[in-house]
Amino acid sequence: MNRNFVIKVKEALASVLPITVIVLILHFSIAPLSFPLIVLFLLSAALLILGMGLFTLGADIAMIPMGQSLGSFLFRSRKLVLVLIVCFLMGLLVTIAEPDLTVLAQQVPTVPNHILILSVAVGVGFFLAVSFLRIIFRIKLAYMLLGFYLLIFIFSFFAPPEYLPVAFDSGGVTTGPITVPFIMAFGIGLAAVRGGKSAQEDSFGLVALCSIGPILAVLVLSMFYETGASSYAPSSVSEISSLSVVFSLMLRGFPHFGKDVLIALSPILLVFALFQLFFLRQPRNQFLKVIVGMVYTYIGLVLFLTAVNVGFMPIGDALGHALARLDYNWILVPLGMVIGFFVVAAEPAVHVLKKEVEEVSAGAISQWSMLIALCIGVSLSIGLSMLRVLAGINLLVFLIPGYILSLTLTFFVPRMFTAIAFDSGGVASGPMTATFILSFVIGVTDALGGNLLSDAFGVVAMVAMTPLVTLQLLGLFAVIKTGKEEGGGELPPTGDVEREDIIDL
């Protein structure tokens, strides 16, 4: 464990260090911040590194094996109705417990929190069941994505404009670091047992489809509630006036996020424990290993969420205000691109995704190429978001062409790249984006006197969209490089034997 933990911490250090250096350079040059705020940020960066290390270690030991075991067992059960019910309940319970969903609910005006949370959770549960049906009946992901996103944009023209950014943001926010590793591993377990030539691409795509449910839920709800003012309250940087306040904020954050993470992990652990007791009956040592991994995951997530919410959120807001007040605030566009390029590497679920992709593709898609494509995509999204805030451009001006391009590419790249690309959108728009980047854009919007709901929100949606294009372009480049036909390229097989398993209705 010690050796693996050191490796994970080194990976986390390499991910967090660049964004830490960028903030410090801005502090000592054009955007000076208070001493207590910088101390809070540095302390949070240290906790972030430790938390990411523990989380990724725990995901390897517990979350991924649990998801794969449950996915494999459910497929072997050959009971379609049972499988669909379990998929729906898992999606429902895990989403209700997702900490970021509570934050999202507070941003949607006039819609009661419990109604929005339940609606979004039902959407995720429904689409997790749909994802299972796609794997069973081998439905091409591109067709499903095209149909559902067409439905989303039809609904978007009937929804109040103020709801659109929050609706599209919800798709990325609700697929957080707790749900993503489990759902991804669940899909890999299902596809591995089913086998066949399409098992590789079927291993991914669950996160992509589950991200659609929240968007549709918010758009539908917006038609039944009158538009109101945003309930968002930015972090109060002025309150962080001394080191005693810094340590007080940290001490208050640990129990708060400790409770949130415990509630969020409980449904996954409870379902696995029930299946272990009645069906799986894995060896005792293996079950205890999962429990230990869940402890690592729990501690890591508590440290991570405390760091990003207590330390990174106020620093993002303060930087946004400081940079927007500059006479040359156009610098926000290139600076946003630089920040976006490095901040995605600090998303914990990104490390889980790129590792799973490399393993399932038998090294055909390397972790390095995945990360570079993601970084480029998020860099573009933050740069365009800054341009949107400065110029007051409608979010749909970017989203509609972006999704048209990404959906068009699905017919010209290997199917596995499509599934991975659309999964990566939900993975990239995790807690770092929902806290540091969102608060940064909110600070800019607030300083410029813009509308927080319509101008600031939407950045998560942009982060979720651009990797769809960059990763599929990576796939298109791979097709051209290997001389394969457009749309027909297949990555090296995983070694699964061709099987035609039949599920009993």
C-alpha positions in Angstrom: 0.0 0.0 0.0 2.8 2.4 0.9 4.5 2.2 -2.5 1.2 2.5 -4.3 0.2 5.5 -2.1 3.5 7.3 -2.8 2.9 6.8 -6.6 -0.6 8.2 -6.3 0.5 11.2 -4.3 3.3 11.9 -6.9 0.7 11.8 -9.7 -1.6 14.1 -7.7 1.4 16.5 -7.0 2.1 16.6 -10.8 -1.6 17.4 -11.4 -2.1 20.1 -8.8 1.3 21.8 -8.9 0.8 23.7 -12.2 -2.5 25.4 -11.2 -0.9 26.3 -7.8 2.1 27.9 -9.6 -0.3 29.8 -11.9 -2.2 31.3 -9.0 1.0 32.3 -7.2 2.3 34.0 -10.4 -0.9 35.9 -10.7 -0.8 36.9 -7.0 2.8 38.2 -7.2 2.2 40.0 -10.5 -1.2 41.5 -11.7 -3.7 40.1 -9.1 -2.4 40.5 -5.6 -4.4 38.7 -2.9 -4.5 38.9 0.9 -2.0 36.9 2.9 -4.6 34.8 4.8 -6.3 33.9 1.4 -3.0 32.7 0.0 -2.3 30.6 3.1 -5.8 29.1 2.8 -5.1 28.3 -0.8 -1.7 26.7 -0.2 -3.1 24.7 2.7 -6.0 23.6 0.5 -3.5 22.6 -2.3 -1.7 20.3 0.1 -4.9 18.7 1.2 -6.0 18.4 -2.4 -2.8 16.4 -3.3 -3.2 14.1 -0.3 -6.9 13.7 -0.9 -6.4 12.8 -4.6 -3.8 10.3 -3.7 -6.0 8.5 -1.3 -9.1 8.7 -3.6 -7.4 7.2 -6.6 -5.8 4.5 -4.4 -9.2 3.7 -2.9 -10.9 3.7 -6.4 -8.4 1.1 -7.6 -8.9 -1.1 -4.5 -12.6 -0.7 -4.0 -14.8 1.4 -6.3 -13.7 -0.2 -9.6 -13.7 -3.9 -8.4 -17.1 -3.3 -6.8 -18.6 -1.9 -10.0 -17.1 -4.6 -12.2 -18.3 -7.4 -9.8 -21.9 -6.1 -9.7 -22.0 -5.5 -13.5 -20.7 -9.0 -14.2 -23.1 -10.6 -11.7 -26.2 -8.8 -13.0 -25.5 -9.8 -16.6 -24.9 -13.4 -15.6 -28.2 -13.4 -13.7 -30.1 -13.3 -17.0 -33.0 -11.5 -15.4 -33.6 -8.4 -17.4 -36.3 -6.9 -15.2 -34.1 -7.4 -12.1 -31.2 -5.8 -13.8 -33.2 -2.8 -14.9 -34.6 -2.3 -11.4 -31.1 -2.5 -9.8 -29.7 -0.1 -12.4 -32.5 2.4 -11.9 -32.2 2.3 -8.1 -28.4 2.6 -8.1 -28.6 5.6 -10.4 -31.3 7.1 -8.3 -29.7 6.6 -4.9 -26.2 7.6 -5.9 -27.4 10.7 -7.6 -29.5 11.8 -4.6 -26.5 11.5 -2.4 -24.1 13.4 -4.8 -22.9 16.5 -2.9 -22.7 18.7 -6.0 -26.4 18.1 -6.8 -27.4 19.9 -3.6 -25.2 22.9 -4.6 -26.9 22.8 -8.1 -30.4 22.7 -6.6 -29.6 26.0 -4.7 -28.8 27.7 -8.0 -32.1 27.0 -9.8 -34.6 29.8 -9.1 -38.1 29.0 -7.9 -37.8 25.2 -8.2 -38.0 23.6 -4.7 -34.7 21.8 -3.9 -36.3 18.4 -3.2 -38.3 18.4 -6.4 -35.2 19.2 -8.5 -33.0 16.7 -6.7 -35.5 13.9 -7.1 -36.2 14.7 -10.8 -32.5 14.8 -11.7 -31.9 11.5 -9.8 -34.8 9.8 -11.6 -33.3 11.0 -14.9 -29.9 9.5 -14.0 -31.5 6.2 -12.9 -33.6 6.0 -16.0 -30.6 6.6 -18.3 -28.4 4.1 -16.4 -31.1 1.5 -17.2 -31.2 2.7 -20.8 -27.4 2.3 -20.9 -27.7 -1.3 -19.8 -30.3 -2.0 -22.6 -27.9 -0.4 -25.1 -25.1 -2.9 -24.1 -27.5 -5.9 -24.1 -29.0 -5.1 -27.5 -25.8 -3.6 -29.0 -27.4 -0.3 -30.0 -24.9 2.1 -31.6 -24.2 4.9 -29.1 -24.0 7.5 -31.8 -27.7 7.0 -32.7 -28.8 7.3 -29.1 -26.7 10.4 -28.5 -28.1 12.0 -31.7 -31.7 11.4 -30.7 -31.4 12.5 -27.1 -29.4 15.6 -27.8 -31.9 16.6 -30.5 -34.6 16.2 -27.9 -32.6 18.4 -25.5 -32.2 21.2 -28.0 -35.9 21.0 -28.9 -36.8 21.4 -25.2 -34.2 24.2 -24.8 -36.2 26.4 -27.2 -39.2 26.2 -25.0 -37.4 26.7 -21.7 -36.8 30.2 -20.2 -33.3 31.5 -21.3 -32.2 31.9 -17.6 -32.5 28.1 -17.1 -30.4 27.0 -20.0 -26.9 27.5 -18.5 -27.9 25.7 -15.3 -29.7 22.9 -17.2 -26.6 22.1 -19.3 -24.3 22.6 -16.2 -26.3 20.0 -14.4 -25.3 17.2 -16.8 -21.6 17.6 -15.7 -22.2 18.4 -12.1 -24.2 15.3 -11.2 -21.6 12.9 -12.7 -19.1 13.6 -9.9 -16.1 11.7 -8.4 -18.4 9.4 -6.5 -20.6 8.3 -9.3 -18.2 8.2 -12.2 -15.7 5.4 -11.1 -18.6 3.2 -10.0 -20.7 3.7 -13.2 -17.7 3.3 -15.5 -16.6 0.0 -13.7 -20.2 -1.2 -13.8 -20.3 -0.8 -17.6 -16.9 -2.5 -18.0 -18.2 -5.4 -16.0 -21.4 -5.7 -18.0 -19.6 -5.5 -21.4 -16.8 -7.9 -20.4 -19.2 -10.7 -19.5 -21.3 -10.1 -22.7 -18.2 -10.2 -24.8 -18.2 -9.9 -28.5 -16.4 -7.7 -31.0 -18.1 -4.5 -29.7 -17.3 -5.1 -26.0 -14.6 -2.4 -26.1 -16.8 0.5 -27.1 -19.7 -0.9 -25.0 -17.5 -0.6 -21.9 -17.9 3.1 -22.1 -20.8 5.4 -22.7 -22.7 5.0 -19.5 -21.5 8.3 -18.1 -22.4 10.0 -21.4 -26.0 8.8 -21.3 -26.4 9.4 -17.6 -25.3 13.0 -18.1 -28.4 13.5 -20.4 -31.0 12.8 -17.6 -30.2 15.9 -15.5 -30.3 18.3 -18.5 -33.7 17.0 -19.6 -35.0 17.1 -16.0 -34.1 20.8 -15.4 -35.4 21.8 -18.9 -38.7 20.1 -18.2 -39.0 21.5 -14.7 -38.3 25.0 -16.0 -41.5 24.9 -18.0 -43.6 24.5 -14.9 -42.0 27.2 -12.7 -41.8 31.0 -13.3 -38.5 32.6 -13.8 -37.0 34.1 -10.7 -33.8 35.6 -9.4 -30.7 33.5 -8.9 -30.2 32.3 -5.3 -26.5 32.1 -5.7 -24.3 33.8 -3.1 -20.6 34.0 -4.0 -18.0 33.2 -1.5 -17.3 36.1 0.8 -13.6 36.7 0.5 -13.8 39.7 2.9 -14.5 37.3 5.8 -11.1 35.6 5.4 -9.2 38.3 7.2 -6.9 36.4 9.5 -5.1 33.1 9.9 -7.5 32.1 12.7 -10.4 32.4 10.2 -8.5 30.2 7.8 -8.1 27.4 10.3 -11.7 27.9 11.5 -13.0 27.4 8.0 -11.0 24.2 7.5 -12.1 22.8 10.9 -15.8 23.5 10.0 -15.3 22.0 6.6 -14.1 18.6 7.6 -17.3 17.4 9.5 -19.6 19.0 6.9 -18.0 17.3 3.9 -17.4 14.2 6.0 -21.1 13.8 6.4 -21.8 14.5 2.8 -19.3 11.9 1.5 -20.6 9.3 4.0 -24.2 9.8 2.8 -23.0 9.7 -0.8 -20.9 6.4 -0.5 -23.5 4.6 1.7 -25.8 3.5 -1.1 -23.0 2.0 -3.1 -21.5 0.2 -0.1 -25.0 -1.0 1.1 -25.9 -2.5 -2.3 -22.5 -4.2 -2.6 -22.8 -5.6 1.0 -26.3 -7.0 0.2 -25.0 -8.6 -3.0 -22.0 -10.0 -1.2 -24.1 -11.5 1.5 -26.7 -13.1 -0.7 -25.2 -13.6 -4.2 -21.5 -12.8 -4.7 -20.0 -14.4 -1.6 -16.5 -13.3 -2.5 -13.6 -14.6 -0.2 -13.4 -12.8 3.1 -9.9 -11.3 2.3 -11.2 -9.8 -0.9 -14.3 -8.3 0.8 -12.1 -6.8 3.6 -9.8 -5.3 0.9 -12.9 -3.6 -0.6 -13.8 -2.2 2.8 -10.3 -0.8 3.3 -10.4 0.7 -0.2 -13.7 2.4 0.7 -12.0 3.9 3.8 -9.3 5.3 1.6 -11.9 6.6 -0.8 -13.9 8.2 2.0 -10.9 10.0 3.6 -9.6 11.1 0.2 -12.9 12.6 -0.9 -13.4 14.4 2.4 -9.9 16.0 2.1 -10.5 16.8 -1.6 -14.0 18.3 -1.3 -12.9 20.4 1.8 -9.9 21.7 -0.1 -11.8 22.7 -3.3 -14.8 24.2 -1.5 -13.1 25.9 1.4 -9.9 27.0 -0.3 -10.2 26.9 -4.1 -13.7 28.5 -4.3 -12.8 31.8 -2.6 -9.5 32.1 -4.4 -11.3 31.6 -7.7 -13.8 34.3 -6.9 -11.1 36.7 -5.7 -9.0 36.1 -8.8 -12.0 36.6 -11.1 -12.8 40.0 -9.5 -9.2 41.2 -9.6 -8.6 40.3 -13.2 -11.9 41.6 -14.4 -11.2 45.1 -13.0 -7.9 45.4 -15.0 -7.9 47.9 -17.8 -6.8 45.1 -20.1 -9.3 42.5 -18.9 -9.1 40.9 -22.4 -6.3 39.0 -20.8 -8.9 36.8 -19.2 -9.3 34.9 -22.5 -5.7 33.6 -22.8 -5.4 33.3 -19.0 -8.6 31.3 -18.9 -7.2 28.9 -21.5 -4.0 28.4 -19.5 -5.9 27.8 -16.3 -8.3 25.4 -18.1 -5.4 23.4 -19.6 -4.0 22.6 -16.2 -7.0 22.5 -13.9 -8.6 19.4 -15.6 -5.6 17.3 -14.5 -6.7 18.0 -10.9 -10.1 16.3 -11.4 -9.9 13.0 -9.5 -12.2 11.1 -11.9 -10.0 12.0 -14.9 -7.3 9.8 -13.5 -9.7 6.9 -13.1 -11.0 7.4 -16.7 -7.6 7.5 -18.4 -6.4 4.5 -16.6 -9.5 2.5 -17.4 -9.3 3.6 -21.1 -5.7 2.5 -21.4 -6.4 -0.9 -19.8 -9.6 -1.7 -21.8 -8.0 -0.6 -25.1 -4.9 -2.7 -24.4 -2.7 0.4 -24.6 -4.1 1.6 -28.0 -5.2 4.8 -26.3 -2.5 5.9 -23.9 -3.2 7.8 -20.7 -0.9 10.6 -21.9 -2.8 11.2 -25.2 -6.2 11.1 -23.3 -5.0 13.7 -20.9 -3.6 16.0 -23.6 -6.8 15.8 -25.6 -8.8 16.6 -22.4 -6.5 19.5 -21.4 -6.8 21.1 -24.9 -10.6 20.7 -24.8 -11.0 22.3 -21.4 -8.6 25.0 -22.3 -10.7 26.0 -25.3 -13.9 25.8 -23.2 -12.6 28.2 -20.5 -11.2 30.6 -23.1 -14.6 30.7 -24.9 -16.4 31.1 -21.6 -14.3 34.2 -20.8 -15.1 35.5 -24.3 -18.8 34.8 -23.7 -18.8 36.7 -20.4 -16.8 39.7 -21.7 -19.0 40.0 -24.9 -22.3 38.9 -23.5 -22.7 36.1 -26.0 -25.6 33.6 -25.6 -24.6 30.1 -24.5 -26.4 28.4 -27.3 -24.2 30.2 -29.8 -21.4 27.9 -28.7 -23.3 24.8 -27.6 -25.3 24.2 -30.8 -22.4 24.3 -33.2 -20.2 22.4 -30.7 -22.7 19.5 -30.3 -23.5 19.5 -34.1 -19.8 19.0 -34.7 -19.3 16.4 -32.0 -22.4 14.4 -33.1 -21.3 14.6 -36.7 -17.9 13.2 -35.8 -19.5 10.1 -34.2 -20.1 8.8 -37.7 -16.5 9.1 -38.8 -14.4 7.9 -35.8 -14.1 4.4 -34.1 -17.1 3.8 -31.9 -14.9 3.4 -28.8 -13.5 7.0 -29.2 -17.1 8.3 -29.4 -18.0 6.5 -26.1 -14.9 7.7 -24.4 -15.3 11.2 -25.7 -18.8 11.6 -24.4 -17.9 10.0 -21.1 -15.0 12.4 -20.7 -17.4 15.4 -20.9 -19.0 14.4 -17.6 -15.7 13.4 -16.1 -13.9 16.7 -16.9 -16.7 18.8 -15.5 -16.1 17.6 -11.9 -15.8 19.3 -8.5 -12.7 21.4 -9.5 -14.8 22.9 -12.4 -17.9 23.3 -10.2 -16.0 25.1 -7.5 -12.7 26.8 -8.7 -13.6 27.5 -12.3 -17.2 28.4 -11.7 -16.4 30.7 -8.8 -13.7 32.3 -11.0 -16.2 33.0 -13.8 -18.7 34.2 -11.3 -16.1 36.6 -9.9 -15.5 38.0 -13.4 -19.2 38.3 -14.1 -19.9 40.0 -10.8 -17.1 42.5 -11.3 -18.4 43.3 -14.8 -21.9 43.8 -13.5 -23.3 40.8 -15.6 -26.2 38.4 -14.9 -24.8 35.6 -12.7 -27.4 33.1 -13.8 -27.3 33.6 -17.6 -23.6 34.8 -18.0 -21.6 32.9 -15.4 -23.4 29.6 -15.4 -22.8 27.6 -18.5 -19.1 27.2 -18.0 -19.5 23.7 -16.7 -21.6 22.9 -19.9 -18.7 24.3 -22.0 -16.2 22.2 -20.2 -18.4 19.1 -20.7 -18.8 19.9 -24.5 -15.3 20.6 -25.8 -13.7 17.3 -24.9 -16.3 15.6 -27.1 -14.7 17.3 -30.1 -11.0 17.0 -29.1 -11.1 13.3 -28.2 -13.0 12.4 -31.3 -10.5 14.3 -33.4 -7.9 12.2 -31.7 -9.8 9.2 -32.8 -10.1 10.6 -36.4 -6.3 11.2 -36.4 -5.8 7.5 -35.2 -8.0 6.3 -38.1 -6.1 8.4 -40.7 -2.7 7.4 -39.2 -3.4 3.7 -39.4 -5.0 3.9 -42.8 -8.3 2.5 -41.8 -11.6 3.3 -43.3 -13.6 6.1 -41.9 -16.0 4.9 -39.1 -14.8 1.4 -39.5 -11.6 1.4 -37.5 -11.4 -1.1 -34.6 -9.0 -0.8 -31.7 -6.9 -3.9 -30.7 -9.2 -6.5 -29.0 -9.2 -7.0 -25.3 -9.0 -10.7 -25.5 -12.7 -11.3 -24.8 -14.2 -14.4 -26.5 -17.1 -13.8 -28.8 -20.3 -14.8 -26.9 -24.0 -14.4 -27.5 -25.4 -14.4 -23.9 -29.1 -14.2 -23.7 -31.0 -12.4 -21.0 -34.3 -13.8 -19.9 -37.2 -11.3 -20.0 
